[in-house]
Amino acid sequence: MSTTNNRAYNFSAGPSALPLEVLEKAQAELVNFNGTGMSIMEMSHRGKVYEDVHNEAIARLKKLFAIPENYEVLFLQGGASLQFSMVPMNFLQEGKKASYILTGSWSEKALKEAKLFGEPVIAASSKENKYRNIPTLSEIQFNSDDAYVHLTSNNTIYGTAWNEFPDTGDVPLIADMSSDILSKPVDVSKFALIYAGAQKNLGPSGVTVVIIRKDLLEKENKNIPTMLKYTTHVEGNSLYNTPPTFGIYMLGEVLKWVEAQGGVEAIARRNVEKAGLIYNVIDNSNGFYYGHATPESRSLMNITFRLADEELEKQFLAEAKEAGFVGLNGHRSVGGCRASAYNAVPVEACQALADFMVEFQKKHQ
Ligand SMILES: Cc1ncc(COP(=O)(O)O)c(C=O)c1O
């Protein structure tokens, strides 16, 4: 537990820490939202009170993430996993190819779904290197007539992230930004479509944000189910059917919190500081701890590391849990340790973990 309140040091990979201020505000508003005598969850999504919350969240995300005018922001359901299917279902025409850059398990899952609709090809992959790195821009191969190029901006499981995105010219670039959206400024105009499950940097699970360039909609396949077409949700302002109203309200509150922190640039500076505290311990441990990602591909969101001794690694995780650190076990598919330091994880929690790691090394070296 943190010393200043009853909050755990939460390093979970997602769902993950939400800002305390947001949780407290939601708690205060839970049974009577803005004097309506109702919770936001209990009212119609067609009424003005909810619609204002919904539209404000869209406007705030556009402003904070500097989303240009020619893009739409959608709030969908089905998680980022449904986007793995919706992207090829909408934009991969029969006989056409799409290029997928493989940087981890989530990109592999996206590729698997695309195979159901067309002929995805692998534009680059770091699989042989156990996904320790992001391919260099010069390694990426795609064709000018590809339907799109797909990448995963931050690899939650392996702890790697892109520093610079490829320029794909006229070929639409599509990114899964589930685990680093809003963690730093991004030139949205490089992308035709960005998607992200909300449950890391944006709010609770149940909402998926899609940022789509309007001209891409013209290429959409027509013979697909209504709910799975992007145009349905653009035309309905993400209100075609009942949206996850509470999740969208929470997302709106998280965005207000980001704004109050000084916006995405201020958040990005803090994220560099936070991850730096933990990477520094790893780098100065003389190999007691070692990172999974190569230094130039390190993620600021998911810090993956191991201990040289496997028994000691188990002990580290057990003692860390005992000391009040939550969510430090690596993903079940790769093991090891992972500290997820998303936007809402305070500097204090990262400092506490860094101190704990130093102390653990001193005791067990
Ligand atoms: C990068 C990335 N993509 C996709 C997913 C899957 O997201 P969802 O559970 O919202 O379908 C995750 C989940 O952790 C993720 O980290």
The ligand as a MOL file (V3000), in Angstrom:
LIG
                    3D

  0  0  0     0  0            999 V3000
M  V30 BEGIN CTAB
M  V30 COUNTS 16 16 0 0 0
M  V30 BEGIN ATOM
M  V30 1 C -1.5370 -4.0060 -27.5070 0
M  V30 2 C -2.8100 -4.7220 -27.1900 0
M  V30 3 N -3.6680 -4.9920 -28.1890 0
M  V30 4 C -4.8200 -5.6370 -27.9620 0
M  V30 5 C -5.1740 -6.0710 -26.6960 0
M  V30 6 C -6.4650 -6.7880 -26.4960 0
M  V30 7 O -7.3610 -5.8820 -25.9880 0
M  V30 8 P -8.8470 -6.2350 -25.5480 0
M  V30 9 O -8.7530 -7.0810 -24.3320 0
M  V30 10 O -9.4430 -4.8770 -25.3170 0
M  V30 11 O -9.4990 -6.9580 -26.6820 0
M  V30 12 C -4.3190 -5.8000 -25.6300 0
M  V30 13 C -4.6860 -6.2250 -24.2640 0
M  V30 14 O -3.9260 -6.1580 -23.3230 0
M  V30 15 C -3.1030 -5.1200 -25.8840 0
M  V30 16 O -2.2530 -4.8570 -24.8830 0
M  V30 END ATOM
M  V30 BEGIN BOND
M  V30 1 1 1 2
M  V30 2 1 2 3
M  V30 3 2 2 15
M  V30 4 2 3 4
M  V30 5 1 4 5
M  V30 6 1 5 6
M  V30 7 2 5 12
M  V30 8 1 6 7
M  V30 9 1 7 8
M  V30 10 2 8 9
M  V30 11 1 8 10
M  V30 12 1 8 11
M  V30 13 1 12 13
M  V30 14 1 12 15
M  V30 15 2 13 14
M  V30 16 1 15 16
M  V30 END BOND
M  V30 END CTAB
M  END
